[in-house]
């Protein structure tokens, strides 16, 4: 089972891409999210929010872990939601109060930007961050206003 698939059932992988763990990669990462978010029908605001959350998750994966590795992103069409999974070899760590300074808003920013956020420390090592945006669908039959 792949690092992205642990804990998930269903859905279709749209794309997988590996990016260098370098802040210069963030532009290409945002392009990746834009392309696949548009493909599944996310609106402009939803795509912006997803790019913001994924950029923040990737920046944290570049900056915080002691273990350095490339970042692997998967774009998923999960039927009712669009998910971007980020995997990196590092262990998820939260800065202590003394080291936070004026920063430390990454996690709240991710939580506020997307509809669903999950973090997993994987048994084979590394961390997966999953960020999902629910897809807008029409009203179920029988619930239309008359």
Secondary structure, 3 states (H helix, E strand, C coil): CCCCCCCCCCCEEEEEEEECCCHHHHHHHHHHHHHHHHHHCCCHHHHHHHHHHHHHHHHHHHHCCCCCCCEEEEEEECCCEEEEEEEECCCCCCCCHHHHCCCCCHHHHHHHHCCEEEEEECCCCCEEEEEEEECCCCCCCCCCCC
